[in-house]
Structure formats: structure tokens, C-alpha cells
């Protein structure tokens, strides 16, 4: 069963100068290869036009990672030690309205109708980065709603969806609708709220380019050209009672962390150079799930529950008997099962008493809100004056 992890200062990973140079060189190689294939593109340029009282809308979907990330090379800008790959899912959607206020010092966040200092502090950090880069002054108020297909769960990428939705609403507010439709432009700024928000903003199956010494303006996500026409997946939502867990700090203080990061570059380079195939991504996702859990366990944290452990063992047993399925999970006990054979996936699910949620990869977010929701949000934000 999971245990509560006590707060403790994170230890910065001990990479040698030679290792950091190697990570930079391999990261640059990944970036250049994606650029040569027309997948990684330069950021667009848009003119800022802030308007006092203007309210705009943005959406974001959660992510499930295939090549996962934990640990920041540069925390103030949310620049990771390694690239990462994920897909967006339809297990939930985040809807956000953003209002610009010319007066400074008025940043405010309401998440599912609630506001607290933790939300505001995280927003201020992201917005201060945004204001520093763009030169925009003033404040931004957000009302955010999470619409979930499950009751409660851990490890289903909700924070990435929140980051993408708020960034898209913010970009629409300051730079206009064309900029809000530019996924990689939104991706850069989503990073300041959550590193994984980069991949949520990019949508589809995407890779976030991050490595030591990368320029801040180069670190965003772009879509990968992966054939997912025969890809099927479902999730078994699960929840644990861990109240405090700095997964990034715990993982990056593990003595195994540098090896995990260094090996990840070789895995991603191999995927990118050969043309990423869904079979390889699924296999890597399952392997990386166990690597990630090993890092956290070495820091004294177990994120699985009795239920998720039983499910993991059931998948392994099914595989050993010849079943064509894979599994993965991020920093929580919610297990995603997947296959290129829908019949095999359903055959495994039929062996389980719990019923999962079947998922799909959404093709795009909605850029226009429901008129009634827009009216309600505008009235609420106006009431904050």
C-alpha cells in the first residue's frame, strides 16, 4: 500500500561534465532529425494586443507518457533533463476561461470553483515567466473546470491538461485566435505551468524537446507521425492517498537517475531515426513504467495500490501466455492497457472484475466554448472586479 512521503529537499542529479555534454549533443541530434523531417518547426511570431476585460477560452486534454520524464535541469523555466513522448487521451478534458486585467497584482486562479494560495502561487510563477518573455504587464484571472469520465484517479495527466488549457486561453487573450491555433507556440508557454503541458498542447502523439543547455525558446513539443489506426487502449482508474509527493525531486535524487536519463536518449534516438512505430512505443512504455517506479521506490515511495499491483501481475501473466497486450502508467496507480489487436485487449479485459474506460486520441481541442458556459464564466470573472 502507498505511504505518505515526508517533505525533503531534492538532491540535484550528479552528472559529470562529460555526461552533460553527451546529453546536449544527443538532444541536439534528436532536435535536428525532427527538424529535417519537418516535424520540429520554428516558433511563429504574433503581435500582442492585450485588452482590458477581454475573456478568452482554451481547452486541454490529459496525457499518458510512453517515454516518461522526471527531473528538471532548469527548474525556474521547467526545462527537463531529457526529451519525452506521450499521447493525449479523452479520459478527461479541461476547459479554461482567461480574463486580462490591466491592473498588476491581480493574478487569480479558480480550479473547479475553488481558489487557494497554492493555485495562485503556481500561476504567478508561470505568468511571471510569460510576462518576462513577452513584456506584457497587467494580470490574468482564470476559471478552470476539469470534466472527467471517472470519479477520482492518480496518474492520468490532469496537470498537463490544465497547463495546456490555461496556456491556450492566455495566448488567445494576448496574441489572438491564430496564435491559439498554433500548437507549438502554445506548447512553449504551457511548459511554464507544467513540463508535460508541452505535449498536451501539441496534441496527438508528440515529443517534448528538452535537454541540458537547450535555449528556453527551443524547448517545446511537436507531433510525431505515428500510425495509430490500429491502436487500442483503456485505463483502469485508481487512486492512492499519498498527500505529498515531489516525484521530480525524489526521482532525481536516486542514484539510478543518471543511468535512466542517459539510456533514455539512446532509446528515443533509435525510435526517431527508425520512424516511431506504435509497437515499439508500447514496448518502451511498459519498460519505462517499471524504470520510473524503481526510481521512486529507491526514494522510499511506493505509488501502487494492492489493486494496481494485482492488475500489473495479471497483465504479465497474460503476456506470458502469449497475449498481445502492453501496459503503462505514470506517477500514479492508474494502469493503461493497450494493443494493436482490439480483440486481444478485450480478451484481457474480460478476465478482470473491474471495468476500464476505453480511450481514444482526440484529433483536436475545441477552440470555441459553449455559449452558456462562456456567459457564466464572463459574469463570474467580471464579479471579481
Buried (B, 14 or more C-beta within 10 A) or exposed (E): EBEEBEEEEBBEBEBEEEBBEBBBEBBBBBBEBBBEEEBBEEEEEBEEEBEEEBBBBBBBBBBBBBBBBBBBBBBEBBBBBBBBBBBBBBBBBBBBBBBBBEEEEBBBBBBEEEBEEEBBEBBBBBBEBBBEBBEBEBBBBBBBBBEBBBEEBBBBBBBBBBBBBBBBBBBBBBBBEEBBBBBBBBBBBBBBBBBBBBBBBBBBBBBBBBBBBBEBEBBBBBBBEBEBEEBBBBBBBBBBEBEEBBBBBBBBBBEBBBEBBBEBBEBBBEBBEEEBEBBBBBBBBBBBBEBBBEBBBBBEBBBBBEBBBEBBEBBEEBBEEEBBBBBBBBBBBBBBBBBBEEEBBEBBBEEBEEEBBBBBBBEEBEEEBEEEBBEBBBEBBEEEE
